Structure formats: C-alpha cells, structure tokens
C-alpha cells in the first residue's frame, strides 16, 4: 500500500511521468484489444489506395489500400512483443552474469568479462547479417538476436553494483555466520542492485524496439505481410511524397514509446531509492 501511494504520488508530481504512464497504458490496451477491432490489417482495397487520414480511415490507407490505423496498431503489438521478450532475455542473462562475476570475482570474473568484451566488440549489424544466413528473418529470429546479444551492458552494470553491494556490512556478516553464497546473493545483493536493474531493463526495452525498427527498416527483421513499426517505416520510403503520414505516424509511435519507457524506468528507480 505504501509503495502504491509512493508510485501514484511520483506519477502525479511530474507531467512527464503522467504522460508516459498514460501513453503506455493506452498503447498496451490498444494492442491487447486489436484482435477485437473488426478490421483486417492485411485486407487490400485498390479503390482506396494512399488515401489521407479521414473519419473512415483514421490514419489513412497505404499503397495497396490497407487501413493504416490497424496496421500501426498491429505493428505496435509486434514491436512491444519484441521489446518485452528481448528485454526479459537480455535481463536474465545479464543479471546472472553480472551477479556471478561481481560476487565471486577472481578467475571467474575475468573469464566472464572477457566474454562480454568479445561479444561487445562485434558490430550488431554484422552479427545480424551473419545470423540471417542461418536463421530465417522473422519474429523469432529478431527476438533471439536482440535478446541474446544485448545483455552485455546490463552485465557490466550489475557487476559494478554487485562489487559495491558485497562490501556492505550486512553482506560481510552473512558470510561470517556461514550463509551460502546463493542465499546472500538473492537476499542481500540482488535487492541492492534492483533499482539499477529496473532502469537497465526499461532502457533495454527501448533499445530493443529501436533495434527492431532499424533491422526491419533495413529488411532484416519483420517480413511482410506481418507489420511492425520498423517494417512500416521501411515500406513508407516509396510513398514519402504522396503519403508522408505513412512514415510520420509509426515514427512518432517509436519516439514516444522509447521516451515513455525511459521515463518509467527513472520513475520506478526514484520510488525504490526513497524506500532504501
């Protein structure tokens, strides 16, 4: 109850936080109810190609007459799904590696950090191109690529926080009385690094959405007829003169979604820090 009141107070204290919460709430709800909207995102209508926004088609139509509003909504479903699943994957791997390296140190820390350095040195675009040779471009591939190769920054952050947390008196006391390392890590060290982890996770969602948009824009991500915000931007390249809204609308959704997730991470961090 106290935490709920603190979160509500923090949301209302800043118009930036208020906007971010309202925007993401509406976006998530719209994505969830999208299948209930009686419009087929892949239905073409050659008599209404490239129509501007109107009451009939709120976001207009694309180059083959598909309703652009429902395309953007379904694109948001895919982009959010990629962001959340990639974030979960990257956070789990990064947290495990960071906690292990930071707490145990020594040769294990050295090996894990060298692996992180090697993976971080590989340009993600080169990595995706190589993987696309072995994996078919699509939703599953994009989640594997982004989630499986974006955890290194989280691992570094968690390792640094763990190095500081394990020197605290209550952690030293836990070791002194014979508590197991696993018990100390999850009962004392992990709560200490949680605020940083939450911010890193929210940034990871934003990064995953942006990366998916970039890859789909380059034709290496989501493939037609499935839509994502990135693939919509890629498809809009040939229609910028006659239908600029096809690029502006999904672009604004990408910008506001990334902005909102970053603000939500900062907000939760402030709430947790007040409780410490």
Number of C-alpha atoms within 10 A of each C-alpha: 6 8 12 10 10 16 17 13 12 17 20 12 11 11 11 15 21 17 16 20 17 13 17 17 12 11 17 16 11 17 20 13 10 17 14 8 10 8 14 12 22 17 10 16 14 11 9 17 16 22 20 18 16 10 7 9 16 13 20 22 27 26 21 16 18 24 28 27 20 24 24 22 25 22 23 26 21 22 26 23 18 25 24 21 17 29 28 17 18 27 28 17 19 26 23 15 22 27 26 21 25 25 23 14 15 10 10 14 19 12 13 17 20 12 13 19 14 10 16 15 9 11 9 16 13 10 13 20 14 11 15 17 9 9 15 13 19 16 18 13 19 26 22 17 19 25 25 17 22 24 28 24 19 26 29 21 19 28 26 17 22 23 18 15 22 21 12 12 10 14 18 13 12 16 15 9 8 9 12 10 15 11 12 20 19 12 13 17 24 19 14 19 20 17 20 20 23 18 20 23 24 24 22 28 28 24 20 29 30 20 21 30 26 19 20 25 21 14 16 21 26 28 14 13 9 16 25 31 33 30 27 26 22 19 20 21 14 14 15 13 9 12 20 15 21 27 20 14 17 26 17 12 17 20 13 16 22 22 15 23 24 22 21 22 20 19 18 19 17 15 18 16 12 9 9 8
